[in-house]
């Protein structure tokens, strides 16, 4: 079964942990898009991962 095209997370700590886990494995997901709802978390993640879109 192919992975879902879009997934979402509730909570800043969960979002941070999941995105870091998904992006640490280079083949896990090619791209991550964050909403502006958690702008501080997405800014920190974007600084760490170049292919993260905000």
C-alpha distance matrix in Angstrom:
0.0 3.8 6.5 9.0 11.9 14.5 15.3 18.8 21.0 24.3 27.2 28.5 28.2 24.5 23.7 25.7 24.1 20.5 21.3 23.2 20.5 17.8 20.5 21.9 19.1 19.6 16.1 14.4 15.1 17.5 19.3 20.2 22.4 24.7 26.8 30.6 30.6 30.4 32.5 33.8 30.5 29.0 32.2 32.0 28.4 29.3 32.2 30.0 27.1 28.2 25.1 24.9 25.9 28.1
3.8 0.0 3.8 6.5 8.7 11.7 13.1 16.7 19.3 22.8 25.6 26.5 26.4 22.9 21.6 23.5 22.2 18.5 18.7 20.8 18.5 15.4 17.7 19.5 16.8 16.8 13.3 11.7 11.8 13.9 15.7 16.9 19.1 21.6 23.9 27.6 28.0 27.8 29.6 31.1 27.8 26.1 29.2 29.1 25.5 26.1 29.0 27.0 23.9 24.8 21.5 21.4 22.3 24.7
6.5 3.8 0.0 3.8 6.5 8.8 9.5 13.2 15.5 19.1 21.8 22.7 22.6 19.2 17.8 19.8 18.6 14.9 15.1 17.4 15.3 12.2 14.8 16.9 14.6 15.0 12.0 9.6 9.3 12.0 13.2 13.8 16.0 18.3 20.6 24.3 24.5 24.2 26.0 27.4 24.1 22.5 25.7 25.7 22.1 22.9 25.9 24.0 21.1 22.2 19.0 18.5 19.5 21.6
9.0 6.5 3.8 0.0 3.8 5.5 6.8 10.5 13.5 16.9 19.9 21.0 21.6 18.2 16.6 19.0 18.5 14.7 14.8 17.8 16.2 13.1 15.6 18.3 16.7 17.0 14.5 11.7 10.4 12.7 12.9 12.7 14.1 16.2 18.0 21.7 21.8 21.9 24.0 25.7 22.7 21.0 24.4 24.8 21.4 22.1 25.4 24.0 21.1 22.2 18.9 17.7 18.1 19.7
11.9 8.7 6.5 3.8 0.0 3.8 6.9 10.5 13.9 17.3 20.2 20.9 22.0 18.9 16.6 18.9 19.0 15.3 14.6 17.7 16.8 13.4 15.2 18.3 17.0 16.6 14.4 12.1 9.6 10.9 10.5 10.6 11.5 14.1 15.9 19.6 20.2 20.6 22.2 24.3 21.6 19.4 22.6 23.4 20.1 20.2 23.7 22.7 19.6 20.1 16.5 15.5 15.3 17.1
14.5 11.7 8.8 5.5 3.8 0.0 3.8 6.9 10.5 13.8 16.7 17.5 18.9 16.0 13.6 16.2 16.7 13.2 12.6 16.1 15.7 12.8 14.6 18.0 17.4 17.4 15.8 13.0 10.4 12.0 10.5 9.2 9.4 11.2 12.6 16.4 16.7 17.2 19.0 21.2 18.6 16.6 20.0 21.0 17.9 18.3 21.9 21.2 18.5 19.3 16.0 14.2 13.7 14.8
15.3 13.1 9.5 6.8 6.9 3.8 0.0 3.8 7.0 10.4 13.4 14.6 15.7 12.6 10.6 13.6 13.9 10.5 10.7 14.3 13.7 11.4 13.9 16.9 16.7 17.6 16.4 13.0 11.1 13.4 11.9 9.7 10.0 10.7 12.1 15.8 15.4 15.4 17.8 19.6 16.7 15.4 19.1 19.6 16.7 17.9 21.3 20.3 18.2 19.7 16.9 14.6 14.6 15.2
18.8 16.7 13.2 10.5 10.5 6.9 3.8 0.0 3.8 6.9 9.9 11.4 12.9 10.1 8.1 11.6 12.5 9.7 10.2 13.9 14.0 12.5 14.7 17.7 18.2 19.4 18.8 15.4 13.5 15.7 13.5 10.5 9.9 9.3 10.0 13.3 12.2 12.3 15.1 16.8 14.1 13.4 17.2 17.8 15.4 16.9 20.3 19.7 18.1 19.9 17.6 14.6 14.4 14.1
21.0 19.3 15.5 13.5 13.9 10.5 7.0 3.8 0.0 3.8 6.5 8.3 9.5 6.6 5.5 9.3 10.0 8.1 9.4 12.7 13.0 12.5 14.8 17.3 18.4 20.1 20.0 16.4 15.2 17.6 15.5 12.1 11.8 10.2 10.8 13.4 11.7 11.0 14.2 15.3 12.4 12.6 16.4 16.4 14.5 16.7 19.7 18.9 18.0 20.4 18.7 15.5 15.8 15.1
24.3 22.8 19.1 16.9 17.3 13.8 10.4 6.9 3.8 0.0 3.8 6.9 8.6 6.7 6.7 10.2 11.4 10.5 12.1 14.9 15.6 15.7 17.9 20.1 21.5 23.4 23.6 20.0 18.8 21.1 18.8 15.2 14.4 11.9 11.6 13.4 10.8 10.1 13.8 14.7 12.3 13.4 17.0 17.1 15.9 18.4 21.0 20.6 20.3 22.7 21.4 18.0 18.0 16.6
27.2 25.6 21.8 19.9 20.2 16.7 13.4 9.9 6.5 3.8 0.0 3.8 5.7 5.4 6.1 8.6 10.2 10.7 12.1 14.2 15.5 16.3 18.1 19.9 21.9 23.9 24.6 21.2 20.3 22.4 19.9 16.3 15.5 12.5 12.3 13.2 10.4 8.8 12.3 12.3 10.1 12.2 15.3 15.0 14.5 17.3 19.5 19.2 19.6 22.3 21.6 18.1 18.4 16.7
28.5 26.5 22.7 21.0 20.9 17.5 14.6 11.4 8.3 6.9 3.8 0.0 3.8 5.5 5.1 6.1 8.6 9.9 10.5 12.1 14.1 15.3 16.3 18.0 20.5 22.3 23.6 20.5 19.5 21.3 18.7 15.0 14.3 11.1 11.4 11.8 9.7 6.8 9.8 9.1 6.6 9.3 12.0 11.4 11.3 14.3 16.1 15.9 16.7 19.5 19.3 15.8 16.4 14.6
28.2 26.4 22.6 21.6 22.0 18.9 15.7 12.9 9.5 8.6 5.7 3.8 0.0 3.8 5.5 5.2 6.2 8.6 10.1 10.7 12.3 14.3 15.5 16.4 19.0 21.4 22.8 19.7 19.4 21.5 19.5 16.2 16.3 13.6 14.6 15.3 13.4 10.4 12.9 11.4 8.5 11.4 13.8 12.1 11.8 15.3 16.6 15.7 16.7 20.0 20.1 16.9 18.3 17.1
24.5 22.9 19.2 18.2 18.9 16.0 12.6 10.1 6.6 6.7 5.4 5.5 3.8 0.0 3.8 5.5 5.2 6.0 8.5 9.9 10.5 12.0 14.1 15.2 17.2 19.7 20.6 17.2 17.0 19.6 17.8 14.6 15.1 13.0 14.3 15.8 14.0 11.6 14.5 13.8 10.5 12.3 15.4 14.0 12.7 16.0 17.9 16.6 16.8 20.1 19.5 16.4 17.9 17.1
23.7 21.6 17.8 16.6 16.6 13.6 10.6 8.1 5.5 6.7 6.1 5.1 5.5 3.8 0.0 3.8 5.5 5.2 6.0 8.4 9.8 10.5 12.0 13.9 16.0 17.8 18.8 15.6 14.6 16.7 14.5 11.1 11.3 9.2 10.8 12.7 11.5 9.1 11.7 11.6 8.1 9.1 12.4 11.6 9.9 12.8 15.2 14.2 14.0 16.9 16.1 12.9 14.1 13.4
25.7 23.5 19.8 19.0 18.9 16.2 13.6 11.6 9.3 10.2 8.6 6.1 5.2 5.5 3.8 0.0 3.8 5.6 5.4 6.1 8.6 10.1 10.7 12.0 14.8 16.7 18.3 15.6 14.9 16.8 14.7 11.6 12.4 10.4 12.5 13.7 13.1 9.9 11.6 10.4 6.6 8.1 10.7 8.9 7.3 10.8 12.5 11.2 11.7 15.0 15.0 12.1 14.0 13.5
24.1 22.2 18.6 18.5 19.0 16.7 13.9 12.5 10.0 11.4 10.2 8.6 6.2 5.2 5.5 3.8 0.0 3.8 5.6 5.2 6.1 8.6 10.0 10.5 13.0 15.6 17.1 14.1 14.4 16.9 15.6 13.0 14.6 13.3 15.7 17.3 16.5 13.5 15.4 14.1 10.4 11.8 14.2 11.9 10.0 13.5 14.9 12.7 13.1 16.6 16.5 14.1 16.5 16.6
20.5 18.5 14.9 14.7 15.3 13.2 10.5 9.7 8.1 10.5 10.7 9.9 8.6 6.0 5.2 5.6 3.8 0.0 3.8 5.4 5.0 6.0 8.5 9.8 11.4 13.8 14.6 11.3 11.4 14.2 13.1 10.6 12.5 11.9 14.5 16.9 16.3 14.0 16.0 15.6 11.8 12.2 15.2 13.6 10.9 13.8 15.9 13.8 13.1 16.2 15.2 13.0 15.2 15.7
21.3 18.7 15.1 14.8 14.6 12.6 10.7 10.2 9.4 12.1 12.1 10.5 10.1 8.5 6.0 5.4 5.6 3.8 0.0 3.8 5.4 5.1 6.0 8.3 10.3 11.9 13.1 10.3 9.5 11.5 10.0 7.5 9.6 9.4 12.6 14.9 15.2 12.8 14.1 13.9 10.2 9.6 12.4 11.1 7.9 10.3 12.7 10.7 9.5 12.5 11.5 9.2 11.6 12.6
23.2 20.8 17.4 17.8 17.7 16.1 14.3 13.9 12.7 14.9 14.2 12.1 10.7 9.9 8.4 6.1 5.2 5.4 3.8 0.0 3.8 5.6 5.3 5.9 8.9 10.9 13.0 10.8 11.0 12.8 11.9 10.2 12.7 12.4 15.7 17.5 17.9 15.0 15.8 14.8 11.1 11.1 12.9 10.7 7.7 10.5 11.8 8.9 8.5 12.1 12.0 10.5 13.6 14.8
20.5 18.5 15.3 16.2 16.8 15.7 13.7 14.0 13.0 15.6 15.5 14.1 12.3 10.5 9.8 8.6 6.1 5.0 5.4 3.8 0.0 3.8 5.5 5.2 6.9 9.9 11.3 8.7 10.0 12.7 12.7 11.5 14.5 14.7 18.0 20.2 20.3 17.7 19.0 18.2 14.5 14.4 16.6 14.5 11.4 14.0 15.4 12.3 11.4 14.7 14.1 13.0 16.1 17.6
17.8 15.4 12.2 13.1 13.4 12.8 11.4 12.5 12.5 15.7 16.3 15.3 14.3 12.0 10.5 10.1 8.6 6.0 5.1 5.6 3.8 0.0 3.8 5.6 5.9 7.9 8.6 5.6 6.3 9.2 9.4 8.8 12.1 13.2 16.6 19.3 19.8 17.7 18.9 18.8 15.2 14.2 16.7 15.3 11.7 13.5 15.6 12.8 10.9 13.5 12.0 11.1 14.0 16.0
20.5 17.7 14.8 15.6 15.2 14.6 13.9 14.7 14.8 17.9 18.1 16.3 15.5 14.1 12.0 10.7 10.0 8.5 6.0 5.3 5.5 3.8 0.0 3.8 5.4 6.1 8.2 6.7 6.6 8.0 8.2 8.1 11.6 12.9 16.7 19.0 20.1 17.8 18.2 18.0 14.6 13.2 15.0 13.5 9.9 11.0 12.7 9.8 7.5 10.0 9.0 8.8 12.2 14.6
21.9 19.5 16.9 18.3 18.3 18.0 16.9 17.7 17.3 20.1 19.9 18.0 16.4 15.2 13.9 12.0 10.5 9.8 8.3 5.9 5.2 5.6 3.8 0.0 3.8 5.9 8.7 8.0 9.4 10.9 11.7 11.9 15.3 16.4 20.0 22.1 23.0 20.3 20.7 19.9 16.5 15.7 17.0 14.9 11.6 13.2 13.9 10.4 9.0 11.9 11.7 12.0 15.7 17.9
19.1 16.8 14.6 16.7 17.0 17.4 16.7 18.2 18.4 21.5 21.9 20.5 19.0 17.2 16.0 14.8 13.0 11.4 10.3 8.9 6.9 5.9 5.4 3.8 0.0 3.8 5.6 5.3 7.9 9.7 11.7 12.7 16.4 18.1 21.7 24.2 25.2 22.9 23.5 23.0 19.6 18.5 20.1 18.3 14.8 16.1 17.2 13.8 11.8 14.0 13.0 13.8 17.2 19.9
19.6 16.8 15.0 17.0 16.6 17.4 17.6 19.4 20.1 23.4 23.9 22.3 21.4 19.7 17.8 16.7 15.6 13.8 11.9 10.9 9.9 7.9 6.1 5.9 3.8 0.0 3.8 5.7 7.1 7.4 10.0 12.0 15.7 18.0 21.7 24.2 25.7 23.6 23.8 23.7 20.5 18.8 20.1 18.8 15.2 15.5 16.7 13.7 10.9 12.2 10.9 12.6 15.9 19.0
16.1 13.3 12.0 14.5 14.4 15.8 16.4 18.8 20.0 23.6 24.6 23.6 22.8 20.6 18.8 18.3 17.1 14.6 13.1 13.0 11.3 8.6 8.2 8.7 5.6 3.8 0.0 3.8 5.7 6.7 10.0 12.4 16.1 18.8 22.4 25.3 26.6 24.9 25.4 25.8 22.5 20.6 22.4 21.4 17.7 18.0 19.7 16.9 13.9 14.8 12.7 14.2 17.0 20.2
14.4 11.7 9.6 11.7 12.1 13.0 13.0 15.4 16.4 20.0 21.2 20.5 19.7 17.2 15.6 15.6 14.1 11.3 10.3 10.8 8.7 5.6 6.7 8.0 5.3 5.7 3.8 0.0 3.8 6.8 9.2 10.5 14.2 16.5 19.9 23.0 23.9 22.3 23.3 23.7 20.2 18.6 20.9 19.9 16.2 17.0 19.1 16.4 13.6 15.2 12.9 13.3 16.0 18.8
15.1 11.8 9.3 10.4 9.6 10.4 11.1 13.5 15.2 18.8 20.3 19.5 19.4 17.0 14.6 14.9 14.4 11.4 9.5 11.0 10.0 6.3 6.6 9.4 7.9 7.1 5.7 3.8 0.0 3.8 5.6 7.3 10.9 13.6 17.0 20.2 21.4 20.2 20.9 21.8 18.6 16.5 18.8 18.5 14.7 15.0 17.6 15.5 12.2 13.2 10.3 10.6 12.7 15.6
17.5 13.9 12.0 12.7 10.9 12.0 13.4 15.7 17.6 21.1 22.4 21.3 21.5 19.6 16.7 16.8 16.9 14.2 11.5 12.8 12.7 9.2 8.0 10.9 9.7 7.4 6.7 6.8 3.8 0.0 3.8 7.2 10.5 13.7 17.2 20.1 21.9 20.9 21.0 22.1 19.3 16.6 18.4 18.5 14.8 14.1 16.7 15.0 11.3 11.2 7.9 9.3 11.1 14.6
19.3 15.7 13.2 12.9 10.5 10.5 11.9 13.5 15.5 18.8 19.9 18.7 19.5 17.8 14.5 14.7 15.6 13.1 10.0 11.9 12.7 9.4 8.2 11.7 11.7 10.0 10.0 9.2 5.6 3.8 0.0 3.8 6.8 10.1 13.5 16.3 18.4 17.5 17.5 18.8 16.3 13.3 15.3 15.9 12.3 11.4 14.4 13.4 9.8 9.7 6.1 6.2 7.5 10.8
20.2 16.9 13.8 12.7 10.6 9.2 9.7 10.5 12.1 15.2 16.3 15.0 16.2 14.6 11.1 11.6 13.0 10.6 7.5 10.2 11.5 8.8 8.1 11.9 12.7 12.0 12.4 10.5 7.3 7.2 3.8 0.0 3.8 6.6 10.1 13.1 14.8 13.8 14.1 15.6 12.9 10.1 12.7 13.4 10.0 9.6 13.1 12.4 9.5 10.1 7.2 5.1 6.1 8.4
22.4 19.1 16.0 14.1 11.5 9.4 10.0 9.9 11.8 14.4 15.5 14.3 16.3 15.1 11.3 12.4 14.6 12.5 9.6 12.7 14.5 12.1 11.6 15.3 16.4 15.7 16.1 14.2 10.9 10.5 6.8 3.8 0.0 3.8 6.8 9.8 11.8 11.6 11.7 14.0 12.0 8.8 11.5 13.2 10.5 9.7 13.5 13.8 11.4 11.6 9.0 6.1 4.7 5.7
24.7 21.6 18.3 16.2 14.1 11.2 10.7 9.3 10.2 11.9 12.5 11.1 13.6 13.0 9.2 10.4 13.3 11.9 9.4 12.4 14.7 13.2 12.9 16.4 18.1 18.0 18.8 16.5 13.6 13.7 10.1 6.6 3.8 0.0 3.8 6.6 8.2 7.8 8.3 10.7 8.9 6.0 9.3 11.2 9.2 9.2 12.8 13.6 12.1 12.9 11.3 7.6 6.3 4.9
26.8 23.9 20.6 18.0 15.9 12.6 12.1 10.0 10.8 11.6 12.3 11.4 14.6 14.3 10.8 12.5 15.7 14.5 12.6 15.7 18.0 16.6 16.7 20.0 21.7 21.7 22.4 19.9 17.0 17.2 13.5 10.1 6.8 3.8 0.0 3.8 5.2 6.4 7.3 10.5 9.8 7.6 10.5 13.0 12.0 11.9 15.3 16.6 15.5 16.1 14.6 11.1 8.9 6.3
30.6 27.6 24.3 21.7 19.6 16.4 15.8 13.3 13.4 13.4 13.2 11.8 15.3 15.8 12.7 13.7 17.3 16.9 14.9 17.5 20.2 19.3 19.0 22.1 24.2 24.2 25.3 23.0 20.2 20.1 16.3 13.1 9.8 6.6 3.8 0.0 3.8 5.3 4.7 8.5 9.1 7.4 9.3 12.3 12.4 12.1 15.0 16.9 16.5 17.0 16.3 12.7 10.5 6.9
30.6 28.0 24.5 21.8 20.2 16.7 15.4 12.2 11.7 10.8 10.4 9.7 13.4 14.0 11.5 13.1 16.5 16.3 15.2 17.9 20.3 19.8 20.1 23.0 25.2 25.7 26.6 23.9 21.4 21.9 18.4 14.8 11.8 8.2 5.2 3.8 0.0 3.8 5.7 8.7 9.2 8.8 11.2 13.6 13.8 14.4 17.1 18.7 18.6 19.7 18.9 15.2 13.5 10.2
30.4 27.8 24.2 21.9 20.6 17.2 15.4 12.3 11.0 10.1 8.8 6.8 10.4 11.6 9.1 9.9 13.5 14.0 12.8 15.0 17.7 17.7 17.8 20.3 22.9 23.6 24.9 22.3 20.2 20.9 17.5 13.8 11.6 7.8 6.4 5.3 3.8 0.0 3.8 5.6 5.5 6.1 8.6 10.2 10.7 12.0 14.4 15.7 16.1 17.7 17.4 13.7 12.8 9.9
32.5 29.6 26.0 24.0 22.2 19.0 17.8 15.1 14.2 13.8 12.3 9.8 12.9 14.5 11.7 11.6 15.4 16.0 14.1 15.8 19.0 18.9 18.2 20.7 23.5 23.8 25.4 23.3 20.9 21.0 17.5 14.1 11.7 8.3 7.3 4.7 5.7 3.8 0.0 3.8 5.5 5.1 6.0 8.6 9.8 10.2 12.2 14.3 14.9 16.0 16.2 12.7 11.6 8.3
33.8 31.1 27.4 25.7 24.3 21.2 19.6 16.8 15.3 14.7 12.3 9.1 11.4 13.8 11.6 10.4 14.1 15.6 13.9 14.8 18.2 18.8 18.0 19.9 23.0 23.7 25.8 23.7 21.8 22.1 18.8 15.6 14.0 10.7 10.5 8.5 8.7 5.6 3.8 0.0 3.8 5.5 5.2 6.4 8.7 9.9 10.9 12.9 14.4 16.0 17.0 13.6 13.5 10.8
30.5 27.8 24.1 22.7 21.6 18.6 16.7 14.1 12.4 12.3 10.1 6.6 8.5 10.5 8.1 6.6 10.4 11.8 10.2 11.1 14.5 15.2 14.6 16.5 19.6 20.5 22.5 20.2 18.6 19.3 16.3 12.9 12.0 8.9 9.8 9.1 9.2 5.5 5.5 3.8 0.0 3.8 5.5 5.2 6.2 8.5 10.1 10.9 12.2 14.4 15.0 11.6 12.2 10.2
29.0 26.1 22.5 21.0 19.4 16.6 15.4 13.4 12.6 13.4 12.2 9.3 11.4 12.3 9.1 8.1 11.8 12.2 9.6 11.1 14.4 14.2 13.2 15.7 18.5 18.8 20.6 18.6 16.5 16.6 13.3 10.1 8.8 6.0 7.6 7.4 8.8 6.1 5.1 5.5 3.8 0.0 3.8 5.5 5.1 5.9 8.5 9.9 10.1 11.7 11.9 8.3 8.5 6.5
32.2 29.2 25.7 24.4 22.6 20.0 19.1 17.2 16.4 17.0 15.3 12.0 13.8 15.4 12.4 10.7 14.2 15.2 12.4 12.9 16.6 16.7 15.0 17.0 20.1 20.1 22.4 20.9 18.8 18.4 15.3 12.7 11.5 9.3 10.5 9.3 11.2 8.6 6.0 5.2 5.5 3.8 0.0 3.8 5.5 5.1 6.3 8.8 10.0 11.0 12.3 9.4 9.7 7.7
32.0 29.1 25.7 24.8 23.4 21.0 19.6 17.8 16.4 17.1 15.0 11.4 12.1 14.0 11.6 8.9 11.9 13.6 11.1 10.7 14.5 15.3 13.5 14.9 18.3 18.8 21.4 19.9 18.5 18.5 15.9 13.4 13.2 11.2 13.0 12.3 13.6 10.2 8.6 6.4 5.2 5.5 3.8 0.0 3.8 5.5 5.3 6.6 8.9 11.0 12.8 10.3 11.8 10.7
28.4 25.5 22.1 21.4 20.1 17.9 16.7 15.4 14.5 15.9 14.5 11.3 11.8 12.7 9.9 7.3 10.0 10.9 7.9 7.7 11.4 11.7 9.9 11.6 14.8 15.2 17.7 16.2 14.7 14.8 12.3 10.0 10.5 9.2 12.0 12.4 13.8 10.7 9.8 8.7 6.2 5.1 5.5 3.8 0.0 3.8 5.3 5.1 6.0 8.7 9.8 7.3 9.5 9.4
29.3 26.1 22.9 22.1 20.2 18.3 17.9 16.9 16.7 18.4 17.3 14.3 15.3 16.0 12.8 10.8 13.5 13.8 10.3 10.5 14.0 13.5 11.0 13.2 16.1 15.5 18.0 17.0 15.0 14.1 11.4 9.6 9.7 9.2 11.9 12.1 14.4 12.0 10.2 9.9 8.5 5.9 5.1 5.5 3.8 0.0 3.8 5.4 5.1 6.1 7.5 5.3 7.1 7.4
32.2 29.0 25.9 25.4 23.7 21.9 21.3 20.3 19.7 21.0 19.5 16.1 16.6 17.9 15.2 12.5 14.9 15.9 12.7 11.8 15.4 15.6 12.7 13.9 17.2 16.7 19.7 19.1 17.6 16.7 14.4 13.1 13.5 12.8 15.3 15.0 17.1 14.4 12.2 10.9 10.1 8.5 6.3 5.3 5.3 3.8 0.0 3.8 5.8 6.8 9.7 8.6 10.6 10.9
30.0 27.0 24.0 24.0 22.7 21.2 20.3 19.7 18.9 20.6 19.2 15.9 15.7 16.6 14.2 11.2 12.7 13.8 10.7 8.9 12.3 12.8 9.8 10.4 13.8 13.7 16.9 16.4 15.5 15.0 13.4 12.4 13.8 13.6 16.6 16.9 18.7 15.7 14.3 12.9 10.9 9.9 8.8 6.6 5.1 5.4 3.8 0.0 3.8 6.6 9.3 8.7 11.7 12.7
27.1 23.9 21.1 21.1 19.6 18.5 18.2 18.1 18.0 20.3 19.6 16.7 16.7 16.8 14.0 11.7 13.1 13.1 9.5 8.5 11.4 10.9 7.5 9.0 11.8 10.9 13.9 13.6 12.2 11.3 9.8 9.5 11.4 12.1 15.5 16.5 18.6 16.1 14.9 14.4 12.2 10.1 10.0 8.9 6.0 5.1 5.8 3.8 0.0 3.8 5.7 5.7 9.2 11.2
28.2 24.8 22.2 22.2 20.1 19.3 19.7 19.9 20.4 22.7 22.3 19.5 20.0 20.1 16.9 15.0 16.6 16.2 12.5 12.1 14.7 13.5 10.0 11.9 14.0 12.2 14.8 15.2 13.2 11.2 9.7 10.1 11.6 12.9 16.1 17.0 19.7 17.7 16.0 16.0 14.4 11.7 11.0 11.0 8.7 6.1 6.8 6.6 3.8 0.0 3.8 5.6 8.3 10.8
25.1 21.5 19.0 18.9 16.5 16.0 16.9 17.6 18.7 21.4 21.6 19.3 20.1 19.5 16.1 15.0 16.5 15.2 11.5 12.0 14.1 12.0 9.0 11.7 13.0 10.9 12.7 12.9 10.3 7.9 6.1 7.2 9.0 11.3 14.6 16.3 18.9 17.4 16.2 17.0 15.0 11.9 12.3 12.8 9.8 7.5 9.7 9.3 5.7 3.8 0.0 3.8 6.3 9.7
24.9 21.4 18.5 17.7 15.5 14.2 14.6 14.6 15.5 18.0 18.1 15.8 16.9 16.4 12.9 12.1 14.1 13.0 9.2 10.5 13.0 11.1 8.8 12.0 13.8 12.6 14.2 13.3 10.6 9.3 6.2 5.1 6.1 7.6 11.1 12.7 15.2 13.7 12.7 13.6 11.6 8.3 9.4 10.3 7.3 5.3 8.6 8.7 5.7 5.6 3.8 0.0 3.8 6.6
25.9 22.3 19.5 18.1 15.3 13.7 14.6 14.4 15.8 18.0 18.4 16.4 18.3 17.9 14.1 14.0 16.5 15.2 11.6 13.6 16.1 14.0 12.2 15.7 17.2 15.9 17.0 16.0 12.7 11.1 7.5 6.1 4.7 6.3 8.9 10.5 13.5 12.8 11.6 13.5 12.2 8.5 9.7 11.8 9.5 7.1 10.6 11.7 9.2 8.3 6.3 3.8 0.0 3.8
28.1 24.7 21.6 19.7 17.1 14.8 15.2 14.1 15.1 16.6 16.7 14.6 17.1 17.1 13.4 13.5 16.6 15.7 12.6 14.8 17.6 16.0 14.6 17.9 19.9 19.0 20.2 18.8 15.6 14.6 10.8 8.4 5.7 4.9 6.3 6.9 10.2 9.9 8.3 10.8 10.2 6.5 7.7 10.7 9.4 7.4 10.9 12.7 11.2 10.8 9.7 6.6 3.8 0.0
